[in-house]
């Protein structure tokens, strides 16, 4: 989990350094991240890069208001992911 934690931290720092987050964010905001690392993973550097990019991307999306409500609403009509697709809603 150390590589994942470091990746999240650097992704947040990168967003701060790029000015994506407002200057008062470190004093006023908190970051909550749910991270899962496959126990079979054998490349901790890849875990680090994935988590860094995911944290940064999530912050950018949140600040830009993405996805839009219409996109979320449309996606909810046919929910699926690689791990589960409901048979009926």
Backbone as XML, in Angstrom:
<?xml version="1.0"?>
<chain id="A" units="angstrom">
  <residue number="1" name="UNK">
    <atom name="N" x="0.815" y="-1.214" z="0.000"/>
    <atom name="CA" x="0.000" y="0.000" z="0.000"/>
    <atom name="C" x="0.854" y="1.272" z="0.000"/>
  </residue>
  <residue number="2" name="UNK">
    <atom name="N" x="2.111" y="1.148" z="0.371"/>
    <atom name="CA" x="2.964" y="2.337" z="0.416"/>
    <atom name="C" x="3.095" y="3.027" z="-0.929"/>
  </residue>
  <residue number="3" name="UNK">
    <atom name="N" x="3.232" y="2.240" z="-2.002"/>
    <atom name="CA" x="3.347" y="2.830" z="-3.339"/>
    <atom name="C" x="2.056" y="3.551" z="-3.714"/>
  </residue>
  <residue number="4" name="UNK">
    <atom name="N" x="0.918" y="2.980" z="-3.346"/>
    <atom name="CA" x="-0.364" y="3.610" z="-3.643"/>
    <atom name="C" x="-0.530" y="4.901" z="-2.839"/>
  </residue>
  <residue number="5" name="UNK">
    <atom name="N" x="-0.171" y="4.864" z="-1.565"/>
    <atom name="CA" x="-0.275" y="6.067" z="-0.733"/>
    <atom name="C" x="0.624" y="7.179" z="-1.269"/>
  </residue>
  <residue number="6" name="UNK">
    <atom name="N" x="1.834" y="6.824" z="-1.648"/>
    <atom name="CA" x="2.757" y="7.818" z="-2.198"/>
    <atom name="C" x="2.213" y="8.393" z="-3.501"/>
  </residue>
  <residue number="7" name="UNK">
    <atom name="N" x="1.632" y="7.536" z="-4.345"/>
    <atom name="CA" x="1.072" y="8.008" z="-5.606"/>
    <atom name="C" x="-0.052" y="9.004" z="-5.398"/>
  </residue>
  <residue number="8" name="UNK">
    <atom name="N" x="-0.941" y="8.724" z="-4.458"/>
    <atom name="CA" x="-2.030" y="9.654" z="-4.160"/>
    <atom name="C" x="-1.457" y="10.982" z="-3.665"/>
  </residue>
  <residue number="9" name="UNK">
    <atom name="N" x="-0.509" y="10.918" z="-2.769"/>
    <atom name="CA" x="0.091" y="12.141" z="-2.222"/>
    <atom name="C" x="0.724" y="12.990" z="-3.318"/>
  </residue>
  <residue number="10" name="UNK">
    <atom name="N" x="1.447" y="12.361" z="-4.221"/>
    <atom name="CA" x="2.111" y="13.116" z="-5.288"/>
    <atom name="C" x="1.089" y="13.640" z="-6.295"/>
  </residue>
  <residue number="11" name="UNK">
    <atom name="N" x="0.036" y="12.874" z="-6.572"/>
    <atom name="CA" x="-1.010" y="13.371" z="-7.469"/>
    <atom name="C" x="-1.694" y="14.608" z="-6.920"/>
  </residue>
  <residue number="12" name="UNK">
    <atom name="N" x="-1.952" y="14.619" z="-5.623"/>
    <atom name="CA" x="-2.549" y="15.800" z="-4.981"/>
    <atom name="C" x="-1.562" y="16.962" z="-5.012"/>
  </residue>
  <residue number="13" name="UNK">
    <atom name="N" x="-0.309" y="16.692" z="-4.693"/>
    <atom name="CA" x="0.706" y="17.746" z="-4.718"/>
    <atom name="C" x="0.847" y="18.333" z="-6.118"/>
  </residue>
  <residue number="14" name="UNK">
    <atom name="N" x="0.824" y="17.478" z="-7.114"/>
    <atom name="CA" x="0.942" y="17.937" z="-8.497"/>
    <atom name="C" x="-0.212" y="18.882" z="-8.849"/>
  </residue>
  <residue number="15" name="UNK">
    <atom name="N" x="-1.423" y="18.538" z="-8.448"/>
    <atom name="CA" x="-2.573" y="19.406" z="-8.703"/>
    <atom name="C" x="-2.419" y="20.740" z="-7.988"/>
  </residue>
  <residue number="16" name="UNK">
    <atom name="N" x="-1.856" y="20.724" z="-6.791"/>
    <atom name="CA" x="-1.606" y="21.962" z="-6.046"/>
    <atom name="C" x="-0.562" y="22.803" z="-6.776"/>
  </residue>
  <residue number="17" name="UNK">
    <atom name="N" x="0.535" y="22.168" z="-7.164"/>
    <atom name="CA" x="1.639" y="22.881" z="-7.814"/>
    <atom name="C" x="1.220" y="23.473" z="-9.160"/>
  </residue>
  <residue number="18" name="UNK">
    <atom name="N" x="0.302" y="22.826" z="-9.851"/>
    <atom name="CA" x="-0.171" y="23.311" z="-11.146"/>
    <atom name="C" x="-1.236" y="24.400" z="-11.002"/>
  </residue>
  <residue number="19" name="UNK">
    <atom name="N" x="-1.659" y="24.689" z="-9.784"/>
    <atom name="CA" x="-2.672" y="25.707" z="-9.562"/>
    <atom name="C" x="-4.087" y="25.223" z="-9.841"/>
  </residue>
  <residue number="20" name="UNK">
    <atom name="N" x="-4.270" y="23.920" z="-9.981"/>
    <atom name="CA" x="-5.605" y="23.369" z="-10.201"/>
    <atom name="C" x="-6.442" y="23.536" z="-8.940"/>
  </residue>
  <residue number="21" name="UNK">
    <atom name="N" x="-5.826" y="23.283" z="-7.794"/>
    <atom name="CA" x="-6.489" y="23.499" z="-6.509"/>
    <atom name="C" x="-6.243" y="24.934" z="-6.060"/>
  </residue>
  <residue number="22" name="UNK">
    <atom name="N" x="-7.190" y="25.542" z="-5.371"/>
    <atom name="CA" x="-6.990" y="26.913" z="-4.906"/>
    <atom name="C" x="-5.919" y="26.974" z="-3.819"/>
  </residue>
  <residue number="23" name="UNK">
    <atom name="N" x="-5.288" y="28.121" z="-3.666"/>
    <atom name="CA" x="-4.193" y="28.249" z="-2.699"/>
    <atom name="C" x="-4.554" y="27.882" z="-1.267"/>
  </residue>
  <residue number="24" name="UNK">
    <atom name="N" x="-5.820" y="28.064" z="-0.869"/>
    <atom name="CA" x="-6.204" y="27.746" z="0.508"/>
    <atom name="C" x="-6.553" y="26.273" z="0.707"/>
  </residue>
  <residue number="25" name="UNK">
    <atom name="N" x="-6.479" y="25.467" z="-0.334"/>
    <atom name="CA" x="-6.861" y="24.058" z="-0.237"/>
    <atom name="C" x="-6.121" y="23.298" z="0.864"/>
  </residue>
  <residue number="26" name="UNK">
    <atom name="N" x="-4.807" y="23.471" z="1.035"/>
    <atom name="CA" x="-4.133" y="22.687" z="2.077"/>
    <atom name="C" x="-4.648" y="22.972" z="3.496"/>
  </residue>
  <residue number="27" name="UNK">
    <atom name="N" x="-5.151" y="24.177" z="3.725"/>
    <atom name="CA" x="-5.651" y="24.512" z="5.059"/>
    <atom name="C" x="-7.144" y="24.238" z="5.214"/>
  </residue>
  <residue number="28" name="UNK">
    <atom name="N" x="-7.873" y="24.189" z="4.104"/>
    <atom name="CA" x="-9.325" y="24.134" z="4.172"/>
    <atom name="C" x="-9.945" y="22.829" z="3.671"/>
  </residue>
  <residue number="29" name="UNK">
    <atom name="N" x="-9.226" y="22.043" z="2.890"/>
    <atom name="CA" x="-9.797" y="20.867" z="2.248"/>
    <atom name="C" x="-9.166" y="19.595" z="2.779"/>
  </residue>
  <residue number="30" name="UNK">
    <atom name="N" x="-9.874" y="18.505" z="2.595"/>
    <atom name="CA" x="-9.340" y="17.179" z="2.918"/>
    <atom name="C" x="-9.498" y="16.291" z="1.681"/>
  </residue>
  <residue number="31" name="UNK">
    <atom name="N" x="-8.585" y="15.378" z="1.509"/>
    <atom name="CA" x="-8.658" y="14.425" z="0.408"/>
    <atom name="C" x="-9.006" y="13.062" z="0.986"/>
  </residue>
  <residue number="32" name="UNK">
    <atom name="N" x="-10.015" y="12.433" z="0.423"/>
    <atom name="CA" x="-10.396" y="11.087" z="0.818"/>
    <atom name="C" x="-10.239" y="10.213" z="-0.421"/>
  </residue>
  <residue number="33" name="UNK">
    <atom name="N" x="-9.475" y="9.146" z="-0.298"/>
    <atom name="CA" x="-9.235" y="8.268" z="-1.440"/>
    <atom name="C" x="-9.486" y="6.821" z="-1.036"/>
  </residue>
  <residue number="34" name="UNK">
    <atom name="N" x="-10.230" y="6.131" z="-1.856"/>
    <atom name="CA" x="-10.418" y="4.693" z="-1.679"/>
    <atom name="C" x="-9.493" y="4.014" z="-2.689"/>
  </residue>
  <residue number="35" name="UNK">
    <atom name="N" x="-8.546" y="3.260" z="-2.185"/>
    <atom name="CA" x="-7.531" y="2.656" z="-3.045"/>
    <atom name="C" x="-7.527" y="1.154" z="-2.827"/>
  </residue>
  <residue number="36" name="UNK">
    <atom name="N" x="-7.468" y="0.420" z="-3.917"/>
    <atom name="CA" x="-7.340" y="-1.029" z="-3.853"/>
    <atom name="C" x="-6.141" y="-1.421" z="-4.693"/>
  </residue>
  <residue number="37" name="UNK">
    <atom name="N" x="-5.291" y="-2.261" z="-4.149"/>
    <atom name="CA" x="-4.131" y="-2.765" z="-4.872"/>
    <atom name="C" x="-4.261" y="-4.283" z="-4.952"/>
  </residue>
  <residue number="38" name="UNK">
    <atom name="N" x="-4.194" y="-4.800" z="-6.156"/>
    <atom name="CA" x="-4.269" y="-6.235" z="-6.362"/>
    <atom name="C" x="-3.106" y="-6.904" z="-5.642"/>
  </residue>
  <residue number="39" name="UNK">
    <atom name="N" x="-3.365" y="-7.848" z="-4.758"/>
    <atom name="CA" x="-2.279" y="-8.514" z="-4.036"/>
    <atom name="C" x="-1.290" y="-9.231" z="-4.959"/>
  </residue>
  <residue number="40" name="UNK">
    <atom name="N" x="-1.702" y="-9.547" z="-6.166"/>
    <atom name="CA" x="-0.814" y="-10.219" z="-7.116"/>
    <atom name="C" x="0.094" y="-9.236" z="-7.861"/>
  </residue>
  <residue number="41" name="UNK">
    <atom name="N" x="-0.070" y="-7.960" z="-7.593"/>
    <atom name="CA" x="0.738" y="-6.953" z="-8.286"/>
    <atom name="C" x="2.223" y="-7.188" z="-8.019"/>
  </residue>
  <residue number="42" name="UNK">
    <atom name="N" x="3.011" y="-7.111" z="-9.075"/>
    <atom name="CA" x="4.450" y="-7.312" z="-8.900"/>
    <atom name="C" x="5.272" y="-6.110" z="-9.374"/>
  </residue>
  <residue number="43" name="UNK">
    <atom name="N" x="4.605" y="-4.977" z="-9.644"/>
    <atom name="CA" x="5.310" y="-3.781" z="-10.105"/>
    <atom name="C" x="4.840" y="-2.584" z="-9.286"/>
  </residue>
  <residue number="44" name="UNK">
    <atom name="N" x="5.528" y="-2.310" z="-8.195"/>
    <atom name="CA" x="5.120" y="-1.209" z="-7.311"/>
    <atom name="C" x="5.272" y="0.149" z="-7.966"/>
  </residue>
  <residue number="45" name="UNK">
    <atom name="N" x="6.194" y="0.280" z="-8.896"/>
    <atom name="CA" x="6.324" y="1.550" z="-9.612"/>
    <atom name="C" x="5.084" y="1.819" z="-10.460"/>
  </residue>
  <residue number="46" name="UNK">
    <atom name="N" x="4.514" y="0.773" z="-11.039"/>
    <atom name="CA" x="3.282" y="0.928" z="-11.818"/>
    <atom name="C" x="2.115" y="1.287" z="-10.911"/>
  </residue>
  <residue number="47" name="UNK">
    <atom name="N" x="2.043" y="0.678" z="-9.728"/>
    <atom name="CA" x="1.013" y="1.042" z="-8.751"/>
    <atom name="C" x="1.136" y="2.525" z="-8.420"/>
  </residue>
  <residue number="48" name="UNK">
    <atom name="N" x="2.351" y="2.977" z="-8.156"/>
    <atom name="CA" x="2.603" y="4.380" z="-7.842"/>
    <atom name="C" x="2.119" y="5.282" z="-8.976"/>
  </residue>
  <residue number="49" name="UNK">
    <atom name="N" x="2.533" y="4.984" z="-10.218"/>
    <atom name="CA" x="2.144" y="5.816" z="-11.359"/>
    <atom name="C" x="0.632" y="5.823" z="-11.552"/>
  </residue>
  <residue number="50" name="UNK">
    <atom name="N" x="0.005" y="4.659" z="-11.440"/>
    <atom name="CA" x="-1.450" y="4.589" z="-11.612"/>
    <atom name="C" x="-2.173" y="5.437" z="-10.577"/>
  </residue>
  <residue number="51" name="UNK">
    <atom name="N" x="-1.757" y="5.332" z="-9.320"/>
    <atom name="CA" x="-2.426" y="6.090" z="-8.262"/>
    <atom name="C" x="-2.151" y="7.585" z="-8.379"/>
  </residue>
  <residue number="52" name="UNK">
    <atom name="N" x="-0.934" y="7.930" z="-8.761"/>
    <atom name="CA" x="-0.608" y="9.349" z="-8.978"/>
    <atom name="C" x="-1.511" y="9.931" z="-10.055"/>
  </residue>
  <residue number="53" name="UNK">
    <atom name="N" x="-1.594" y="9.251" z="-11.191"/>
    <atom name="CA" x="-2.395" y="9.739" z="-12.309"/>
    <atom name="C" x="-3.889" y="9.742" z="-11.965"/>
  </residue>
  <residue number="54" name="UNK">
    <atom name="N" x="-4.353" y="8.730" z="-11.234"/>
    <atom name="CA" x="-5.759" y="8.665" z="-10.851"/>
    <atom name="C" x="-6.129" y="9.791" z="-9.898"/>
  </residue>
  <residue number="55" name="UNK">
    <atom name="N" x="-5.283" y="10.059" z="-8.911"/>
    <atom name="CA" x="-5.565" y="11.140" z="-7.953"/>
    <atom name="C" x="-5.583" y="12.488" z="-8.663"/>
  </residue>
  <residue number="56" name="UNK">
    <atom name="N" x="-4.596" y="12.713" z="-9.495"/>
    <atom name="CA" x="-4.520" y="13.977" z="-10.237"/>
    <atom name="C" x="-5.735" y="14.119" z="-11.151"/>
  </residue>
  <residue number="57" name="UNK">
    <atom name="N" x="-6.062" y="13.058" z="-11.882"/>
    <atom name="CA" x="-7.203" y="13.098" z="-12.792"/>
    <atom name="C" x="-8.521" y="13.322" z="-12.081"/>
  </residue>
  <residue number="58" name="UNK">
    <atom name="N" x="-8.686" y="12.718" z="-10.914"/>
    <atom name="CA" x="-9.919" y="12.898" z="-10.148"/>
    <atom name="C" x="-10.061" y="14.339" z="-9.670"/>
  </residue>
  <residue number="59" name="UNK">
    <atom name="N" x="-8.966" y="14.941" z="-9.266"/>
    <atom name="CA" x="-9.011" y="16.332" z="-8.819"/>
    <atom name="C" x="-9.364" y="17.244" z="-9.983"/>
  </residue>
  <residue number="60" name="UNK">
    <atom name="N" x="-8.714" y="17.042" z="-11.116"/>
    <atom name="CA" x="-9.007" y="17.858" z="-12.301"/>
    <atom name="C" x="-10.485" y="17.726" z="-12.673"/>
  </residue>
  <residue number="61" name="UNK">
    <atom name="N" x="-10.993" y="16.503" z="-12.696"/>
    <atom name="CA" x="-12.397" y="16.286" z="-13.049"/>
    <atom name="C" x="-13.326" y="16.974" z="-12.055"/>
  </residue>
  <residue number="62" name="UNK">
    <atom name="N" x="-13.023" y="16.856" z="-10.765"/>
    <atom name="CA" x="-13.874" y="17.469" z="-9.745"/>
    <atom name="C" x="-13.897" y="18.992" z="-9.877"/>
  </residue>
  <residue number="63" name="UNK">
    <atom name="N" x="-12.750" y="19.578" z="-10.077"/>
    <atom name="CA" x="-12.683" y="21.039" z="-10.197"/>
    <atom name="C" x="-13.423" y="21.516" z="-11.441"/>
  </residue>
  <residue number="64" name="UNK">
    <atom name="N" x="-13.364" y="20.732" z="-12.502"/>
    <atom name="CA" x="-14.033" y="21.099" z="-13.760"/>
    <atom name="C" x="-15.495" y="20.682" z="-13.799"/>
  </residue>
  <residue number="65" name="UNK">
    <atom name="N" x="-15.967" y="20.015" z="-12.723"/>
    <atom name="CA" x="-17.358" y="19.598" z="-12.662"/>
    <atom name="C" x="-17.675" y="18.444" z="-13.604"/>
  </residue>
  <residue number="66" name="UNK">
    <atom name="N" x="-16.715" y="17.562" z="-13.780"/>
    <atom name="CA" x="-16.889" y="16.422" z="-14.687"/>
    <atom name="C" x="-16.957" y="15.114" z="-13.914"/>
  </residue>
  <residue number="67" name="UNK">
    <atom name="N" x="-17.723" y="14.194" z="-14.329"/>
    <atom name="CA" x="-18.638" y="14.275" z="-15.460"/>
    <atom name="C" x="-19.839" y="15.164" z="-15.110"/>
  </residue>
  <residue number="68" name="UNK">
    <atom name="N" x="-20.501" y="15.644" z="-16.138"/>
    <atom name="CA" x="-21.689" y="16.462" z="-15.910"/>
    <atom name="C" x="-22.817" y="15.578" z="-15.395"/>
  </residue>
  <residue number="69" name="UNK">
    <atom name="N" x="-23.835" y="16.214" z="-14.834"/>
    <atom name="CA" x="-24.977" y="15.447" z="-14.349"/>
    <atom name="C" x="-25.624" y="14.688" z="-15.503"/>
  </residue>
  <residue number="70" name="UNK">
    <atom name="N" x="-25.748" y="15.283" z="-16.668"/>
    <atom name="CA" x="-26.354" y="14.591" z="-17.805"/>
    <atom name="C" x="-25.564" y="13.339" z="-18.181"/>
  </residue>
  <residue number="71" name="UNK">
    <atom name="N" x="-24.229" y="13.405" z="-18.123"/>
    <atom name="CA" x="-23.399" y="12.234" z="-18.425"/>
    <atom name="C" x="-23.602" y="11.132" z="-17.387"/>
  </residue>
  <residue number="72" name="UNK">
    <atom name="N" x="-23.675" y="11.511" z="-16.128"/>
    <atom name="CA" x="-23.904" y="10.530" z="-15.062"/>
    <atom name="C" x="-25.287" y="9.911" z="-15.224"/>
  </residue>
  <residue number="73" name="UNK">
    <atom name="N" x="-26.278" y="10.741" z="-15.485"/>
    <atom name="CA" x="-27.640" y="10.267" z="-15.647"/>
    <atom name="C" x="-27.732" y="9.284" z="-16.819"/>
  </residue>
  <residue number="74" name="UNK">
    <atom name="N" x="-27.096" y="9.588" z="-17.922"/>
    <atom name="CA" x="-27.111" y="8.705" z="-19.085"/>
    <atom name="C" x="-26.390" y="7.389" z="-18.783"/>
  </residue>
  <residue number="75" name="UNK">
    <atom name="N" x="-25.248" y="7.456" z="-18.126"/>
    <atom name="CA" x="-24.492" y="6.247" z="-17.801"/>
    <atom name="C" x="-25.259" y="5.347" z="-16.835"/>
  </residue>
  <residue number="76" name="UNK">
    <atom name="N" x="-26.074" y="5.943" z="-15.979"/>
    <atom name="CA" x="-26.840" y="5.155" z="-15.005"/>
    <atom name="C" x="-27.932" y="4.317" z="-15.662"/>
  </residue>
  <residue number="77" name="UNK">
    <atom name="N" x="-28.262" y="4.623" z="-16.898"/>
    <atom name="CA" x="-29.285" y="3.848" z="-17.591"/>
    <atom name="C" x="-28.801" y="2.449" z="-17.953"/>
  </residue>
  <residue number="78" name="UNK">
    <atom name="N" x="-27.493" y="2.293" z="-18.111"/>
    <atom name="CA" x="-26.921" y="0.975" z="-18.453"/>
    <atom name="C" x="-25.615" y="0.785" z="-17.690"/>
  </residue>
  <residue number="79" name="UNK">
    <atom name="N" x="-25.686" y="0.633" z="-16.349"/>
    <atom name="CA" x="-24.465" y="0.541" z="-15.556"/>
    <atom name="C" x="-23.698" y="-0.749" z="-15.840"/>
  </residue>
  <residue number="80" name="UNK">
    <atom name="N" x="-22.399" y="-0.636" z="-15.902"/>
    <atom name="CA" x="-21.546" y="-1.819" z="-16.046"/>
    <atom name="C" x="-20.110" y="-1.430" z="-15.737"/>
  </residue>
  <residue number="81" name="UNK">
    <atom name="N" x="-19.325" y="-2.420" z="-15.419"/>
    <atom name="CA" x="-17.888" y="-2.263" z="-15.272"/>
    <atom name="C" x="-17.274" y="-3.635" z="-15.490"/>
  </residue>
  <residue number="82" name="UNK">
    <atom name="N" x="-15.958" y="-3.736" z="-15.515"/>
    <atom name="CA" x="-15.345" y="-5.041" z="-15.799"/>
    <atom name="C" x="-15.647" y="-6.115" z="-14.762"/>
  </residue>
  <residue number="83" name="UNK">
    <atom name="N" x="-16.128" y="-5.736" z="-13.595"/>
    <atom name="CA" x="-16.333" y="-6.694" z="-12.520"/>
    <atom name="C" x="-17.795" y="-7.084" z="-12.309"/>
  </residue>
  <residue number="84" name="UNK">
    <atom name="N" x="-18.719" y="-6.263" z="-12.813"/>
    <atom name="CA" x="-20.130" y="-6.552" z="-12.578"/>
    <atom name="C" x="-20.994" y="-5.764" z="-13.547"/>
  </residue>
  <residue number="85" name="UNK">
    <atom name="N" x="-21.939" y="-6.433" z="-14.157"/>
    <atom name="CA" x="-22.962" y="-5.803" z="-14.974"/>
    <atom name="C" x="-24.304" y="-6.404" z="-14.538"/>
  </residue>
  <residue number="86" name="UNK">
    <atom name="N" x="-25.218" y="-5.576" z="-14.044"/>
    <atom name="CA" x="-26.493" y="-6.122" z="-13.586"/>
    <atom name="C" x="-27.295" y="-6.698" z="-14.759"/>
  </residue>
  <residue number="87" name="UNK">
    <atom name="N" x="-28.026" y="-7.774" z="-14.486"/>
    <atom name="CA" x="-28.870" y="-8.399" z="-15.512"/>
    <atom name="C" x="-30.099" y="-7.519" z="-15.796"/>
  </residue>
  <residue number="88" name="UNK">
    <atom name="N" x="-30.625" y="-6.884" z="-14.752"/>
    <atom name="CA" x="-31.788" y="-6.010" z="-14.911"/>
    <atom name="C" x="-31.737" y="-4.938" z="-13.839"/>
  </residue>
  <residue number="89" name="UNK">
    <atom name="N" x="-32.281" y="-3.813" z="-14.166"/>
    <atom name="CA" x="-32.289" y="-2.701" z="-13.202"/>
    <atom name="C" x="-33.650" y="-2.631" z="-12.558"/>
  </residue>
</chain>
